[in-house]
Amino acid sequence: MSLPDYDDNTAFLGDWGPFQRRVFVLLCLSIIPNGFTGLSTVFICDTPAHRCLIPSALNITDEWRNASIPLDENDENKDSRLSKCSRHRMDIVKNYSDRGLLPWVDVNVSAIPQEGCMDGWEYDKGTYISTIVTEWDLVCSDDWRAPLTTSLFFFGVLTGSVISGQISDRFQINLCHILGIAFHYNPRFDENVVVRNTYENGKWGKEELSEPMPFKAGQLMTLTIICGPHQYEVFVDGEKAHTYKHRFTNLKEIVFLDIRGDVQLTVVQP
């Protein structure tokens, strides 16, 4: 069993020259903003100290307002033992306040039933003015959503790296009419093939593939497309590289040229 030759498989990349050096330097520079982007999630997803909000419009005494949040016996942070996700039932607290009773004097506050943070939360702004946690209340029963955002971010980085890598290794030339593409010419360096096709009636036709790749990454080349009566002929640096028989035959309706992808144009002329 013979192993594939590495040099042959990577020949389309070209020799180490100015283009490769520029790409290498630019990729190295991109590490800096990418690093800051990755680290930003540590701060924008942080969860500040918080507790249930007691509405300022609620007419209760200061004593009862201070006693409305129960102590969290399971909280390991001894500096913040107030419960983060529950409060005493406000209807009962207001009733005691209206009757003039005092917490821990006339009423055993720990015996008052508890409820969730029905009016939201208030957050400590000593460190952060705002994070995504405070903006969308990603705490208590929704606290799983904050780490999920980080996971989704890096999943997007992974997906984008794969997709953008594929896209950056190809370019395409399209001879277009109003309703489709008469001739689609698509060199794919990552697959080492050149694809030709036609897009009409809302769908692509059967691809025509050719090997080997007549282009080399980073090298100047001249590409000429001749539209004959029966087929297109593609020349690369003066040598015929590919042909493609007409599938869209009303050639007079081909009205514009579309060039896109990882290619730098020097000149385009009819």
C-alpha positions in Angstrom: 0.0 0.0 0.0 1.5 3.3 -1.1 1.2 6.4 1.0 0.1 9.7 -0.7 3.0 12.0 -1.5 2.8 15.1 0.8 4.7 17.4 -1.6 2.4 16.5 -4.5 -0.8 17.0 -2.4 0.4 20.5 -1.2 1.9 21.6 -4.5 -1.1 23.9 -5.2 0.0 26.1 -2.2 3.0 27.2 -4.1 6.6 27.9 -2.9 7.4 29.9 0.2 7.3 33.4 -1.2 6.0 37.0 -0.5 2.4 35.9 -0.6 2.9 33.1 1.9 4.9 35.4 4.2 2.2 38.0 4.1 -0.5 35.5 5.0 1.6 34.1 7.8 2.1 37.6 9.3 -1.5 38.5 9.0 -2.6 35.2 10.7 -0.2 35.9 13.5 -1.6 39.4 14.0 -5.1 38.1 14.1 -4.3 36.1 17.3 -4.3 39.4 19.3 -8.0 40.5 18.6 -9.1 36.9 18.7 -7.6 36.4 22.1 -9.4 39.5 23.4 -12.6 38.2 22.0 -12.2 34.9 23.7 -11.3 36.5 27.0 -14.2 38.9 26.8 -16.7 36.2 27.7 -15.0 35.9 31.2 -16.2 39.4 31.9 -19.5 39.9 30.0 -20.8 36.6 31.3 -19.8 37.1 34.9 -22.5 36.9 37.6 -22.4 39.7 40.2 -23.8 39.3 43.7 -27.6 39.5 43.5 -30.8 39.0 45.5 -34.5 39.3 44.9 -35.8 42.8 44.2 -38.2 44.3 46.7 -40.2 46.9 44.7 -39.7 50.4 46.0 -43.4 51.1 45.4 -44.3 48.4 48.0 -45.5 50.2 51.1 -43.7 48.4 53.9 -41.6 49.6 56.8 -37.8 49.6 56.5 -37.6 46.9 59.1 -39.7 44.5 57.1 -37.9 45.6 53.9 -34.6 44.5 55.4 -36.1 41.3 56.7 -37.8 40.3 53.4 -34.8 38.3 52.1 -34.2 35.1 54.0 -30.8 33.7 54.9 -29.3 31.0 52.7 -28.0 28.4 55.0 -26.4 26.5 52.1 -24.4 29.4 50.8 -20.7 28.8 51.2 -19.9 32.5 50.8 -20.2 33.7 54.4 -19.9 37.3 53.2 -23.2 37.1 51.3 -25.6 34.8 53.1 -28.8 36.4 51.8 -30.7 34.2 49.5 -30.2 34.8 45.8 -33.3 33.1 44.5 -36.1 33.5 47.1 -37.8 36.0 49.3 -40.5 35.9 51.9 -44.0 36.1 50.5 -44.7 39.8 50.0 -48.4 39.6 50.7 -47.7 38.2 54.2 -44.9 40.7 54.8 -47.1 43.6 53.8 -49.9 42.4 56.1 -47.5 42.2 59.1 -46.1 45.7 58.2 -49.6 47.2 57.9 -50.4 45.8 61.4 -47.4 47.4 62.9 -45.7 44.2 63.9 -41.9 44.0 64.1 -39.8 41.3 62.5 -38.0 39.0 65.0 -39.8 40.7 67.8 -43.5 40.1 67.1 -43.1 37.6 64.3 -40.7 34.7 63.7 -39.6 35.7 60.2 -38.0 32.3 59.4 -41.5 30.8 59.6 -42.9 33.0 56.9 -43.4 31.0 53.6 -41.0 31.9 50.7 -41.5 32.6 47.1 -39.3 33.1 44.0 -38.1 36.5 42.8 -41.4 37.5 41.3 -40.3 41.1 40.6 -36.8 40.3 39.3 -33.4 40.8 40.9 -31.2 43.6 42.1 -27.5 43.3 41.3 -24.3 44.6 43.0 -22.8 47.2 40.7 -19.5 47.6 42.5 -17.6 45.6 39.9 -19.8 45.6 36.8 -22.3 48.2 35.6 -23.9 45.6 33.3 -23.3 42.0 32.0 -25.4 39.7 30.0 -26.4 38.1 33.3 -27.8 41.4 34.6 -29.4 42.4 31.3 -31.4 39.2 30.9 -31.5 37.9 34.5 -29.5 34.7 33.8 -29.6 33.6 37.4 -31.3 31.0 39.6 -33.3 28.7 37.3 -31.8 30.3 34.2 -28.2 30.3 35.4 -27.3 27.5 32.9 -27.8 30.0 30.0 -24.7 32.0 30.8 -22.2 29.2 30.3 -24.2 28.1 27.3 -23.5 31.4 25.6 -19.8 30.8 26.0 -20.2 27.3 24.6 -22.2 28.6 21.6 -19.5 31.3 21.0 -16.7 28.8 20.8 -18.8 26.4 18.8 -19.3 29.3 16.3 -15.5 29.9 16.3 -15.0 26.2 15.5 -17.7 26.2 12.8 -16.5 29.4 11.3 -12.9 28.2 11.2 -13.9 25.1 9.2 -16.3 26.9 6.8 -14.1 30.0 6.3 -11.1 27.8 5.6 -13.0 26.0 2.9 -14.3 29.3 1.4 -10.9 30.9 1.5 -9.4 28.1 -0.6 -11.5 28.7 -3.7 -12.8 31.4 -6.0 -15.4 31.5 -8.7 -16.2 33.1 -12.0 -19.8 33.3 -13.2 -21.2 34.3 -16.5 -24.7 35.3 -15.6 -28.0 36.0 -17.2 -31.1 37.5 -15.6 -32.5 34.2 -14.2 -29.3 32.2 -13.5 -25.7 31.4 -14.3 -24.8 30.2 -17.7 -21.2 29.3 -16.8 -19.9 28.7 -13.3 -16.1 28.2 -13.1 -14.9 27.3 -9.6 -11.3 26.3 -8.8 -11.2 24.6 -5.4 -7.7 24.5 -4.0 -8.8 22.5 -0.9 -10.1 19.7 -3.2 -7.5 20.2 -6.0 -10.2 20.3 -8.6 -11.9 22.8 -10.9 -15.7 22.6 -11.0 -17.9 23.8 -14.0 -21.6 24.0 -13.8 -24.8 25.9 -14.8 -27.5 27.3 -12.5 -31.0 27.6 -14.1 -34.6 27.0 -13.1 -33.6 27.5 -9.5 -31.2 24.6 -9.2 -27.6 23.6 -10.1 -26.9 21.0 -12.8 -24.5 18.2 -12.7 -21.0 19.3 -11.8 -18.1 18.7 -14.2 -14.8 18.1 -12.3 -11.3 18.2 -13.7 -7.9 17.5 -12.2 -5.2 18.6 -11.7 -5.4 22.1 -10.6 -3.9 24.5 -13.2 -3.5 27.3 -10.6 -1.1 27.9 -7.7 -2.0 30.0 -4.7 -0.3 33.4 -4.5 0.9 33.3 -8.1 -0.1 35.8 -10.8 -1.9 34.2 -13.7 -3.9 35.1 -16.8 -7.2 33.4 -17.3 -9.1 33.7 -20.6 -12.6 32.5 -21.3 -13.6 32.1 -24.9 -17.3 31.6 -25.7 -17.5 29.6 -28.9 -20.6 28.5 -30.7 -20.8 25.1 -28.9 -18.7 25.4 -25.8 -16.6 27.6 -23.5 -12.9 27.3 -23.6 -10.8 28.3 -20.6 -7.1 29.2 -21.0 -4.7 29.6 -18.1 -1.5 31.5 -19.0 -2.2 30.9 -22.7 -2.7 27.1 -22.4 -6.1 25.5 -22.8 -7.1 24.1 -19.4 -10.8 23.3 -19.6 -13.9 23.2 -21.9 -17.6 23.3 -21.1 -20.4 22.6 -23.5 -23.2 25.1 -23.5 -26.2 24.2 -21.4 -27.7 27.7 -21.6 -27.8 28.3 -25.3 -29.3 31.8 -25.5 -25.9 33.4 -25.3 -27.1 36.9 -26.0 -28.9 37.0 -22.7 -25.6 36.7 -20.7 -25.3 40.2 -19.4 -22.8 40.4 -16.6 -19.7 38.9 -15.1 -19.5 37.9 -11.4 -16.1 37.2 -9.7 -15.9 36.4 -6.0 -13.8 34.5 -3.5 -10.2 34.4 -2.5 -8.7 36.1 -5.5 -7.1 39.5 -6.2 -7.9 41.0 -9.6 -5.3 42.9 -11.5 -7.3 43.7 -14.7 -10.5 42.5 -16.3 -11.2 43.2 -20.0 -13.5 41.8 -22.6 
